[in-house]
Amino acid sequence: MSVQLTDPINFPSGDRRTVQVRHLAAVAVALPDPLFDPARDGSLWVAPLDVAVQEARRTLARYEAASIHDHGGMVSAATGLDSALRRLVAALDAEVQA
């Protein structure tokens, strides 16, 4: 559902423009998928603990100089570190169960 709104842009001259506004429910449906979905992203194979630790260290080293002011860098760091941490925890869980 969308609504047409006419909003005065320039008051002295009376210039008016029409702006299309979308309903909030339509915006909420268009939100992106979550970063991790266990049903979609679950792994069948778990790396050995030593491999997972090495990978986590490499990921930490890769993103240690990321700037907090770089949005793209922060998104890359967050996804990379999330993935490495999940693999590390899965390897730890497998080690404890073995």
N, C-alpha and C positions, 0 to 999 in steps of 0.2 A: 504494500500500500504506500503510495506517495502523495504528498500534498504540495500544491503550488502556493508559495507565499510571495507576495509582492512587498518588498522592503525598500524604503527610501534610502538611496545611497548618497545622494547629494541634496541636502535640504534646500539650499538657496535656489538652485535651478529647478528643483522638483524632479530630477532624474530618478527613475524607478527601474529596478531590475527584478525579474522573477527568479526565485531560487527554489529548486526542488528539494524537499525535505523527506527523508525516509523514516518510516515508523521504527521505533526502537526494537521491536521484535524482529524486524527484518535484518537489522544490524547484528543482533545477538545470534541469529542463525548462521551468519557469515563468519563467525569467529573461527580462527584456525584450530587444527587438531592439537591435543595436548602433546607435550614433548615426548612423553613415554606412555605407551598403552601396553600393558602386560600381554593382552591377547594378541596384539599385532606385533610387538617387538620382543616377545619372549624368545630366548635362545635355546636351541636344542643342545648345543655344545658349550661346555664351560671350560675355559682355559685353565691350565694348571696354575697354582698360586704364584709360583715364581715368575711365570710369564705375565700374569695379570699385574703383579707388582711392578715389573719392568715397564709395562705399558703405561701404568698410572704415573710412574716417574717421568717417562718421556712426555706424557700429556701435560703434566705440571710444568716441566721445563719449557715446553712449547708456548704456554700461555702466561708464564710468569711476568713477562714485560708488557702485557696487554694494558692499554690505557683505559681508565674508567670513563674517559670522555669520548671514546670511540664506540659508538653503538654497535656497529657491525662486529668489531673485535670482541665486545662483551658477549654478544649473542654466540659467536663462534666459540669463545672460551666456555661459556655456560653449557653448550651442547656437547663439546668435547669432554669437559670434565664430568658432566653427568654420565656420559657413556662409559668413561673410564672407571668412575666410581661404582656404577652398576655392575660392570664386569668384575671388578675387584671384590665386591661384596658377594657376588655369585661364586667366585673362586674360593673365598673364605668359607662360605656355607658348605660348598662341596668338600672342602678339606676337613671341616668339623664332622660332617656326616660320614666320612670315609674311615 
